[in-house]
Amino acid sequence: MLLSVIIVHYRVPHFLEQCICALEAALSGLDAEVIVVDNDDSNTKPASIIHTAIPIKRIVPEKNIGFAAACNLGWKQAAGTWVLLLNPDTLVTAAAIRGCLSQIMDDDRIGAIGCRLINGNGIFLPESKRSFPTPFNSAAKMLGLASLFPSSGILNRYALGNIAATDACSVEVLTGAFLLTSRSMLEYTNGLDEKYFLYGEDIDFCKQIAAAGKLCWYRGKDAIIHFKGASSPAKGTQYFYHFYRAMIVYCKKYYSTPIKQVLQFFIYAQWMLHWVTWNVAQSCKTKKSNLDFPEELICVGLDADASAVAASMGNEHANGSAIRVNNWAEWTSRANDALLNDKYGVIFCIGTMPLLAVIQWLELHPLKIPVFFNHKNSNSIVGKTGPRVLTKKGM
């Protein structure tokens, strides 16, 4: 088999549903399989993933074993020569998968390859390409210098600010949200280091690839959507624990005494500071459901698909929102009406309408309004503000 796609799922069945639907189109014609490692220890099981034309294997550990261990469990049962680690809160295109696959197959210097990630609103995600964390890089990021000088190759070294989002080049770190590598490389490194439960395992894996004398290649030409953080714990005690614990694991592994002790002190200090400031901010914030819909929703897509979503939203899930339908031509000619108006939200109805066309448009016209996606073969919509379930006629 040519390609195995490994997806670690944790309590985001509707994001997974959209991901699988997009994958089905992206993998069409390829000798490929999808393996879902379901870390979900609740009763929320993604039954909908069974109904697809591509082969899907579901592995269910007895408990949540963490991202790194779940990836290892998946690739060790995979049949593909090449392995794509993919987050469930992504929407991928055939161009991204085939472009990355073709390049890594043709260049034996490359140990892993990744592509450009954007969020659902069309904004580039800087973690698509990074350097290894160093005391200076981390300090510049934590002190806000990287944000003040985003294009600096020194002060924003961590996110490689001097490299354009659409460039193609060797980088030190690729994100685990979309990381294509070979089975032989995973065997050589013994997979991802399972000391990392959540966060940091992609950085560590890229460091092992570099130690093996191979390159991590960033292919900025192709973009996918990553909703980012859907499977991660919301900010709070659990998030801070996993995030800063990963830093400590990395620090212990790659730094020696006494530098290690100094760095750990600053990591713990930043952990406490971050936790305290977050709690203060939460106590001052007006509580509002992040699932509230905007005043008016625009369903954009081919007429039949958009109308089906609009009917479902209007009948059951709009919370009083007005619903209207735009076909793609209407939307692209009138979208400026919605760009600066916070009363609007948009649902892109993909499947019949190509995801690639939406991505290309979004990157030229990043939106500040709520953005959602619905694949024609699914019964849900997803976006940064969460999922909604639909009941389409005939499904």
N, C-alpha and C positions, 0 to 999 in steps of 0.2 A: 504493500500500500504506500502511496506517495506521502500523504499528509494526515496527521492526527491533530485535531483541535481539542485542547483540554480546557474545560471551563469549570472553575470552582464556584459552586452556588451556595449562597447563604441568605435565605429569607427574602429573596427578591424574585418571586416566580414570574411576575409580569414583565420585569426587565429581561429575565431569561427568555420568556416567550418571544419578545421582540427581537432579541439577539439571535435566537435560533431561526426565526423567520428570515432575517436578513442573511444569515449564514447559508440558508438553503439556496438562495439565489447566488450568493458569492461563490459557493463551492460547486455550482452546476458544471458538470463535465469533468470534474477532477476526481481522481481516485482518492477519496477522503472519507474520514469518519469523524464523529464528534463524541467525546467522552465527557459526561457531566459528573463531577464528583460533588455529591450533595452533602455539604456540611451542615445542612439545616436540621437541627435537632428538635424543631417544633413540629406541629402538625400541618404546616403550610407547605405542601408538596407540589412541585411543578408538573402536574399530570399532563398538561398540554404539550409538553415537549415530545411526547410519544408520537403525535400525529404529524409526521413529516416524511418527506421522501428520502432524506439522507439518513444513513445508519447512525443511530445514537445508542451509546451504552451508558447506563447510569450506575454509578458506584455509590453506595451509601455506607459511610463509616458508622461505627456505633455511637460516635460522639463528634463534636466539632474538633477536628484535629489541627486546625490552622491552615493557612493558605499554602505554605511551603510543603508541608506534609501531604496535603491533598493533591497538589500538583505532582508530587513524586508518585503518589498512589495511581494517579491517572496515566502518566507517561509510561510507567512500568507495565501497564496493561495495554498499551497502545501498539498498533501494528505499523504505524507510519514511519518512513525513513526520516521525515521532517515533522517537527512538533511545534504547534502554535499554542502558546499560553495566552488565553483570552479571558478578559473579565466579562461577567454576564451583563453588566451595564454598559455595553458597547453596541454600536451598529456598524457593521463592517461592509465594505464594498468588494466586488470582484477585483477591481483595479488594485486595491491595497494588498490583498492576499496574493494575487498572481504576480504583481510587480515585485513584491518582497521575495516570494518563492523563486521566481526566475533569477533574481540577482544573487541570492545566497547559493543557489545551485550552480551558478556560473563562476563564482569567485570563491576559491577554497581558502582565501585569507579570512573570510568572514565567519565568525563563530555564532553570531546572533544578529538579527536585523529587526528594526522597528520602523514605524511610520509616524506621520504627523497626527496628533490628536487634537480635536477641538471639542468644546462642550456643546450642548444642545442649542446654544444661542449663537454659535459660530465663532467663539473666542478661542484662540490658540491656547493650549495647555502647555506651559513651559517644562513640565516634567517629562515631556516627550523626549528630550535630550538633556543630559546632565553630565556633570563631572563627579568624580568621587568626592565624598565629603571630607574636608580637611578642617582643622581648627579655624583657619582664616576664612574659608568659603562659608562655613556654618555661621561664624560670627557676623560676617557681612550680611547674611540672610536674616539672622535673628535681630540685628540692629536696624534693619530696614534699609540698609545701604543698597542692597540689590534692587529694591523697589524704586528707590530714588534714581538709580542709574541702570535701568533695565538693559541697555545696549552695551554696557561695559563688559569687556572680557576679563576684567580684574575684580571689580566690586560685585558683579553678577556672574562670577565664574561658575558658581554651582549650577545655574541654568544655562550656561554657555550663551550669555546675552549677545556676544559678538557674532554668533552664528544665526543666520536668518532661519525662520521657521520652515521655509521651502528649500533650504539647502540640502545637499547630500554629502555626507562626510563621516569619517570615523569619529565616534564619541566614546566617552568612558562608560556612561550608564544609559541604558534604555529602560523604559517603564514596563513592569510586568503586566500591565493592562493589555498590551499587544506585543508579544515577544516571540519571534520565530527563530528556532534553532534546530539543530540536528539531534537525532536520537543518540548518535555517537558522542556528541558533546555532553549531553546529559549523563551518559554512562561514564565518560571520562571524569566529570566533576562529582559523580554520585548524586546528581540532581541538585535541588535547592537545599540549603542548609536549614534543617528543621528546628534549629535553636530559635529561629525567627518564627513567631506565631502569626504575626500580621505586621506588614511594613518591613522594609529593609532587605527582604530576601532577594529582590531583583538587583539591588545594588551589589550585594554579596556575590550573586551569580555572575554578574558582569565582571567583577574583580577576578573571579576564577577563570573566566574566559580570557581575560588579559594575561593572567599568569600562564595560561596554556599557549600563549603566543598568537592568539587569534584576535580579530577585530570585532567590536560592536559597531554596526553600521546604521546610521540614521538616514532613512529615505524620506526626505521632506516633500517629495513630489506628490505622494498619495496621502489622503486624509481619511480618518474614520471619526465617528462620534463616540465620545466617552462621557457619560453623564457624571462620573466621578463621585465616588463615595457612597453609592447606593448600598453596597454590601458592607461598608464599614460602619462601626458604631458611631452614632451622633456624638458630637463633641461633649465631653463630660469625663467622668472618672475613668470609664473603660477605655475611651479613645486615648486619653493622655497616657494611661498605663501602657497600652500596646505601642503607641508611637515612640515614647521615650525609652521604653524597654528595648526596642529595636536598636536605638542609638547606643545603648549600653552594651548590647550583645556585639555590635560592630566594633565598638571601642575596645572591648576586652579581647576581641579576636585579632585586631590589626595594630594595636599600639602596645608598647612595652612600658614597664614601670620606669620612672615615676610619671611619665606623660599620661599614662592610662588613668592614674588616680586623679590627676588634675582635671582631665577632661570629664571624668565621671562626676566630679564635684560640680562642674559647670552645667552638666546635663541635668543633674538632680535640681540644681538651683533654677534652671530654666523651666523645668517641669513644674515646680512649685509656683513659680511666678506666673506661668501660663494658666495653671489651674485656678489660682486666686483671681487673676484679672478676668478670666472667663466667667467665674461665678459672680463677680461684681457686676459684669456686663449683663448677665442673665437676670440678676435681681432688679436691674434698672430698665429692662426691656419690657415693652408692652407685649403681652402674650397674644399671639395670633396664630391660627392654624395655617401651616404651610401648604395645606391642601385646598385652601380657599381658591375658587376660580375667579378669574377677572370678570368684569362687568359684561364684556362681549367676547365671544369666541368665534374665530374664523377658521373653518375647516377648509384646508387647501389641498387640492388634488384633482384627479380625474373625477368627473361629475358623479358617477355612480358610487365610487369609494367615499368621496367626501360627503355625499348625501346620506350614506349609510351611517357614517360616524355622527353626523349632525343629528340624525333622527334618534340614535341611541342616547346621545348626550342630552338632547332636548327633552326626551321622555323620562329619563331616569337620573341623570347625574350632573346636571348643569347648575344646581343650587341657585336657580333664578337667572343664570347668565343667558343673555340673548345669543342665539346661534345663527350664523349665516355661512353660506358656502361660496367659495371662490374657486374657479378652476385655475390652473397654473398660469395661464396667460393673464387672467384678471388680476391675480395676486402680484405678479411681477410688474404689472403696469400701475397698480394702485397701492403697493405696499408702503409707500412713504406716508400714507395716511395713518398707518399703525405704528411706524417706527418710533415716534416720540410720544405716543399717547398711552399712558399706563392703564387705561381702561380696557385695552385689548389683550387677548391672548391668541395664539395660533396653534392649530393642530395640523401637522404635515401628514397627509395620508399617503404612505409609501407602499411600494409593492408593484402596482401597475405603474405608478409614477416612480422613476428611478431614484434611489437614495442618493446616488452620485450627483444628480442635478440639484437636489436640495442642499447638499454639502457645499457644492460650488457656489450656489447663490448665497448661502448663509455667510460664507467667508468674505464675500464682497459686500454684504449688507448685514453685519452683526446686529442682532436684536437685543433690546433691553427689556422687552416684554416677555411674559411666560411663554415658553415654547414646549410643545408636546409632540409625540410621534405615535402613529398607529399604522401597523402593517395590515394590509388587507386580509391576511390569513389569521389574524389574531383577534382576540376579544378584549383587548385592553389598550389603554394609552399610557405612555410613560413620559416623564420629563423630570427636570431638576426638583420640582416640588412634589414628586411622588407619582404613584400609579393610580389609575382608575380602571374599574372593570366595566366593560360594555356588554350589551346583549344585542348582537346584530341579528337581524332576521335571516334565517337560512343557515345559521351557524350553531 
